[in-house]
Amino acid sequence: MSEDKKDLAVVVISYNTKDVLSDCLTSIYKAQQPQKRIEVIVVDNNSKDDSVAMIKRDFPQVKIIQNKENLGFSKANNIGIKNSNSSNYLFLNSDTVISRYSLVKPLKYLKKHPKVGAITVKLVLSDGSIDYDNRRGFPTPWTTFCRLFGLSKIFPKSTFFNSYYLGFKPIKRATPIPVTAGSFIMMPKKVYDQIGGWDEDYFFYGEDIDISFRLQQAGYQIIYYPKTTTIHLRGVSSGFRKETKKIAKASKETRLRVAQASIDAWKIFVLKHYTKKYPRIFVQFMLLGINLKGKLRLLKNKLLK
């Protein structure tokens, strides 16, 4: 590996998202670069849509790692980091388009605040609305109850009833948050090494909640930084895109698989981190709520099918 250490490694996981991946990589190279430059690493989880050929043709400067099977999000990210040589890491979804300052501004903030273990930016959906999954609380027994019975929607600004989606937190200024999404999360190498990277028990979904939990256990803050934005085309990186009928039709089973993965991830997190933190009855309530919400989600997808 070269001794020319870079400021930032941008790690992108690819799985059958050729078109949006191209937009994502284009936006990275159009963005303002850190002083010591960046390295871009794409870990491809055995895509079948010529994603790798596209990268080799259009982005020869990108380092490509080709997995022989779909290893999921966490494991692929850890593989990407093993092939990097940078002081800081940005884990970025392939279904994102970053803006001009989305690399340099968060990185500058990280360097100025050593107690910050990770930083994210304001994610905006394709319709212009804010992606609130990028700034949320932990799924505790109380937040599970409030979400299950709709109290968080009835009282969106309440610290008591909406501590999951943080409706009481400012949108326009930098603020600490409990949980950020894996769509855009930047952290120093030393912090990644200290917490042990991404937990590979999670295949897809839940890994961002887990890494947020471990960051705070290690004494670090996670910062929501809205002074720069990134567009997030939700759902594309999981292997299907609602806007494209042809892909959506071919991906009905994928939609069900993604819904099941979300349920499984919540269970992993609760059993791994909450069995010693909360009384057993609360843990059982959470698992019951997860199962109920999951069954409703699966039923909805099956009815759509």
C-alpha positions as CSV (number, residue, x, y, z in Angstrom):
1,M,0.0,0.0,0.0
2,S,1.2,3.5,-0.9
3,E,2.8,5.6,1.9
4,D,1.0,8.6,0.5
5,K,-1.7,8.8,3.1
6,K,-5.0,10.5,2.1
7,D,-7.2,12.7,4.1
8,L,-10.4,10.7,3.3
9,A,-11.5,7.4,2.0
10,V,-15.0,7.3,0.5
11,V,-16.4,3.8,0.7
12,V,-19.4,3.0,-1.5
13,I,-21.2,-0.4,-1.5
14,S,-22.5,-1.4,-4.9
15,Y,-25.3,-3.9,-5.6
16,N,-27.2,-3.6,-8.9
17,T,-27.4,0.2,-8.8
18,K,-25.3,1.1,-11.9
19,D,-27.1,4.3,-12.9
20,V,-27.4,5.9,-9.5
21,L,-23.9,4.7,-8.7
22,S,-22.6,6.7,-11.7
23,D,-24.3,9.8,-10.4
24,C,-22.9,9.3,-6.9
25,L,-19.3,8.9,-8.1
26,T,-19.7,11.9,-10.4
27,S,-20.8,14.0,-7.5
28,I,-17.9,12.9,-5.4
29,Y,-15.3,14.1,-8.0
30,K,-17.2,17.3,-8.6
31,A,-17.2,18.1,-4.8
32,Q,-14.5,20.3,-3.3
33,Q,-11.6,18.0,-2.3
34,P,-9.8,17.9,1.0
35,Q,-6.2,19.2,1.1
36,K,-4.6,15.8,1.0
37,R,-7.1,14.5,-1.5
38,I,-9.4,11.5,-1.3
39,E,-9.5,7.9,-2.4
40,V,-12.7,6.3,-3.6
41,I,-13.3,2.6,-3.0
42,V,-16.3,0.8,-4.4
43,V,-17.0,-2.6,-3.0
44,D,-19.3,-4.5,-5.4
45,N,-21.5,-7.3,-3.9
46,N,-21.6,-9.4,-7.1
47,S,-23.8,-7.0,-9.1
48,K,-25.4,-8.4,-12.3
49,D,-26.1,-5.0,-14.0
50,D,-22.6,-4.2,-15.4
51,S,-21.8,-1.8,-12.5
52,V,-18.2,-2.9,-12.4
53,A,-17.8,-2.4,-16.2
54,M,-19.2,1.0,-15.9
55,I,-16.8,2.0,-13.1
56,K,-13.8,0.7,-15.0
57,R,-14.9,2.6,-18.1
58,D,-16.0,5.9,-16.6
59,F,-14.1,6.1,-13.3
60,P,-10.7,4.4,-13.8
61,Q,-9.4,6.2,-10.7
62,V,-11.8,4.3,-8.4
63,K,-10.5,1.3,-6.5
64,I,-12.8,-1.6,-7.1
65,I,-13.2,-4.6,-4.9
66,Q,-15.3,-7.4,-6.4
67,N,-17.0,-9.8,-4.0
68,K,-18.1,-13.2,-5.4
69,E,-21.4,-13.0,-3.5
70,N,-23.6,-10.4,-1.8
71,L,-21.9,-10.0,1.6
72,G,-24.2,-7.3,2.9
73,F,-23.5,-3.8,4.0
74,S,-21.4,-4.2,7.2
75,K,-19.0,-6.8,5.9
76,A,-18.5,-5.0,2.6
77,N,-17.7,-1.8,4.4
78,N,-15.1,-3.5,6.6
79,I,-13.6,-5.0,3.4
80,G,-13.4,-1.6,1.8
81,I,-11.6,-0.1,4.8
82,K,-9.0,-2.9,4.7
83,N,-8.0,-1.6,1.3
84,S,-7.8,2.0,2.3
85,N,-5.0,4.3,3.3
86,S,-6.6,7.4,4.8
87,S,-6.9,9.2,8.1
88,N,-10.7,9.5,7.9
89,Y,-13.6,7.4,6.4
90,L,-16.8,8.4,4.7
91,F,-19.4,5.5,4.4
92,L,-21.7,6.6,1.6
93,N,-24.7,4.9,0.0
94,S,-24.6,4.4,-3.8
95,D,-28.1,6.1,-4.0
96,T,-26.8,9.5,-2.9
97,V,-25.6,12.6,-4.7
98,I,-23.4,14.8,-2.5
99,S,-23.1,18.6,-2.8
100,R,-20.0,20.7,-3.4
101,Y,-19.0,21.0,0.3
102,S,-20.2,17.6,1.6
103,L,-16.7,16.3,1.9
104,V,-14.6,19.3,3.2
105,K,-17.0,20.9,5.7
106,P,-17.8,17.8,7.7
107,L,-14.2,16.7,7.6
108,K,-13.1,20.2,8.9
109,Y,-15.6,19.9,11.7
110,L,-14.3,16.5,12.7
111,K,-10.7,17.7,12.9
112,K,-11.7,20.6,15.1
113,H,-13.8,18.5,17.5
114,P,-11.9,15.5,18.8
115,K,-14.8,14.4,21.0
116,V,-16.9,13.9,17.9
117,G,-16.7,10.3,16.7
118,A,-19.0,10.6,13.7
119,I,-20.7,13.3,11.6
120,T,-23.5,13.3,9.1
121,V,-25.1,16.0,6.9
122,K,-28.6,16.9,6.1
123,L,-30.1,14.3,3.8
124,V,-32.8,15.4,1.5
125,L,-35.1,13.0,-0.4
126,S,-35.9,13.3,-4.1
127,D,-39.1,15.3,-3.3
128,G,-37.2,17.9,-1.3
129,S,-38.3,16.7,2.2
130,I,-35.8,15.9,4.9
131,D,-34.8,12.3,5.5
132,Y,-35.5,12.0,9.2
133,D,-34.0,8.5,9.4
134,N,-30.6,10.3,9.3
135,R,-31.2,11.9,12.7
136,R,-33.1,9.8,15.2
137,G,-33.1,8.3,18.6
138,F,-32.6,4.7,19.8
139,P,-35.5,2.2,19.6
140,T,-36.2,2.0,23.4
141,P,-39.3,0.4,24.9
142,W,-40.9,3.8,25.2
143,T,-40.1,5.0,21.6
144,T,-41.3,1.6,20.4
145,F,-44.6,2.2,22.2
146,C,-45.0,5.7,20.9
147,R,-44.3,4.7,17.3
148,L,-46.5,1.6,17.5
149,F,-49.5,3.6,18.7
150,G,-48.9,6.7,16.7
151,L,-48.1,9.1,19.6
152,S,-44.9,10.4,17.9
153,K,-47.0,11.5,14.9
154,I,-49.7,13.1,17.1
155,F,-47.0,15.1,19.1
156,P,-44.2,15.6,16.6
157,K,-42.4,18.3,18.6
158,S,-42.6,16.6,21.9
159,T,-39.4,15.5,23.7
160,F,-41.5,12.9,25.6
161,F,-43.6,11.4,22.7
162,N,-41.2,11.9,19.7
163,S,-37.8,11.1,21.1
164,Y,-37.2,8.7,18.2
165,Y,-37.5,11.2,15.3
166,L,-36.2,14.1,17.4
167,G,-38.9,16.5,16.4
168,F,-37.7,18.9,19.1
169,K,-34.1,19.0,17.7
170,P,-33.1,22.0,15.5
171,I,-33.0,21.4,11.8
172,K,-30.9,24.3,10.8
173,R,-27.9,24.1,13.1
174,A,-25.3,21.5,14.1
175,T,-26.5,19.4,17.0
176,P,-25.6,16.1,18.8
177,I,-27.9,13.2,17.9
178,P,-28.2,9.6,19.2
179,V,-28.4,7.8,15.9
180,T,-27.5,8.5,12.3
181,A,-28.0,6.4,9.1
182,G,-25.4,4.5,7.2
183,S,-26.3,6.5,4.1
184,F,-23.7,9.2,5.0
185,I,-21.5,8.7,8.1
186,M,-18.0,10.1,8.4
187,M,-15.6,9.2,11.1
188,P,-11.9,9.3,11.9
189,K,-9.8,6.1,11.4
190,K,-8.8,6.0,15.0
191,V,-12.5,6.0,16.1
192,Y,-13.4,3.2,13.6
193,D,-10.4,1.1,14.9
194,Q,-11.4,1.7,18.5
195,I,-15.0,0.5,18.2
196,G,-14.1,-2.4,15.9
197,G,-15.7,-1.2,12.7
198,W,-19.1,-2.4,11.5
199,D,-20.8,-5.3,13.2
200,E,-21.0,-8.1,10.7
201,D,-24.0,-9.8,12.5
202,Y,-26.1,-7.3,10.5
203,F,-26.5,-8.1,6.8
204,F,-28.6,-5.1,5.8
205,Y,-30.4,-2.6,8.1
206,G,-29.7,-2.0,11.8
207,E,-26.0,-1.8,11.4
208,D,-26.2,2.0,11.6
209,I,-28.1,1.9,14.9
210,D,-25.5,-0.5,16.3
211,I,-22.5,1.5,15.3
212,S,-24.2,4.7,16.7
213,F,-24.8,2.8,20.0
214,R,-21.1,1.7,20.2
215,L,-19.8,5.1,19.4
216,Q,-21.6,6.6,22.3
217,Q,-20.6,3.7,24.6
218,A,-17.0,4.7,23.7
219,G,-17.7,8.3,24.8
220,Y,-18.1,10.0,21.4
221,Q,-20.7,12.3,20.1
222,I,-22.5,12.0,16.7
223,I,-23.1,15.3,15.1
224,Y,-25.9,16.2,12.6
225,Y,-24.4,18.9,10.4
226,P,-26.9,20.7,8.2
227,K,-24.6,23.3,6.6
228,T,-24.3,21.1,3.6
229,T,-26.8,18.6,2.1
230,T,-26.8,15.3,0.2
231,I,-29.7,14.0,-1.9
232,H,-30.8,10.5,-0.9
233,L,-32.8,8.3,-3.3
234,R,-34.2,6.0,-0.6
235,G,-34.7,2.4,-1.6
236,V,-32.4,2.3,-4.6
237,S,-29.4,0.9,-2.8
238,S,-31.4,-2.1,-1.5
239,G,-31.8,-3.4,-5.1
240,F,-35.0,-1.9,-6.3
241,R,-36.3,1.5,-7.4
242,K,-39.9,2.5,-7.1
243,E,-39.7,5.1,-9.9
244,T,-38.9,2.4,-12.5
245,K,-41.8,0.1,-13.1
246,K,-39.6,-2.5,-14.8
247,I,-37.3,-2.8,-11.9
248,A,-40.1,-2.6,-9.3
249,K,-41.9,-5.5,-11.1
250,A,-38.8,-7.6,-11.1
251,S,-38.1,-6.8,-7.4
252,K,-41.3,-7.8,-5.5
253,E,-39.4,-10.6,-3.8
254,T,-36.6,-8.2,-3.0
255,R,-39.0,-5.8,-1.4
256,L,-40.2,-8.6,0.9
257,R,-36.6,-9.6,1.6
258,V,-35.7,-6.0,2.6
259,A,-38.7,-5.8,4.9
260,Q,-37.7,-9.1,6.6
261,A,-34.1,-7.9,6.9
262,S,-35.3,-4.8,8.8
263,I,-37.3,-6.9,11.3
264,D,-34.3,-9.3,11.8
265,A,-32.0,-6.3,12.4
266,W,-34.1,-4.8,15.1
267,K,-34.3,-8.1,16.9
268,I,-30.5,-8.5,16.7
269,F,-30.0,-5.0,18.2
270,V,-32.5,-5.5,21.0
271,L,-31.1,-8.9,22.0
272,K,-27.5,-7.7,21.8
273,H,-27.7,-4.4,23.7
274,Y,-30.9,-4.3,25.7
275,T,-31.2,-7.6,27.6
276,K,-28.9,-6.3,30.3
277,K,-30.1,-2.7,30.2
278,Y,-33.8,-3.2,30.6
279,P,-36.1,-5.5,32.6
280,R,-37.0,-8.7,30.7
281,I,-40.7,-7.6,30.4
282,F,-39.7,-4.4,28.5
283,V,-37.4,-6.4,26.2
284,Q,-40.3,-8.8,25.5
285,F,-42.6,-5.9,24.8
286,M,-40.1,-4.5,22.3
287,L,-39.8,-7.8,20.5
288,L,-43.6,-8.1,20.4
289,G,-43.8,-4.6,18.9
290,I,-41.1,-5.4,16.4
291,N,-42.9,-8.6,15.4
292,L,-46.3,-6.9,15.1
293,K,-44.9,-3.9,13.1
294,G,-42.9,-6.4,10.9
295,K,-45.9,-8.6,10.2
296,L,-48.0,-5.5,9.2
297,R,-45.2,-4.4,6.9
298,L,-44.8,-7.8,5.3
299,L,-48.6,-8.0,4.9
300,K,-48.6,-4.6,3.2
301,N,-45.9,-5.7,0.8
302,K,-47.7,-9.0,0.0
303,L,-50.9,-7.1,-0.7
304,L,-49.1,-4.8,-3.0
305,K,-47.6,-7.9,-4.7
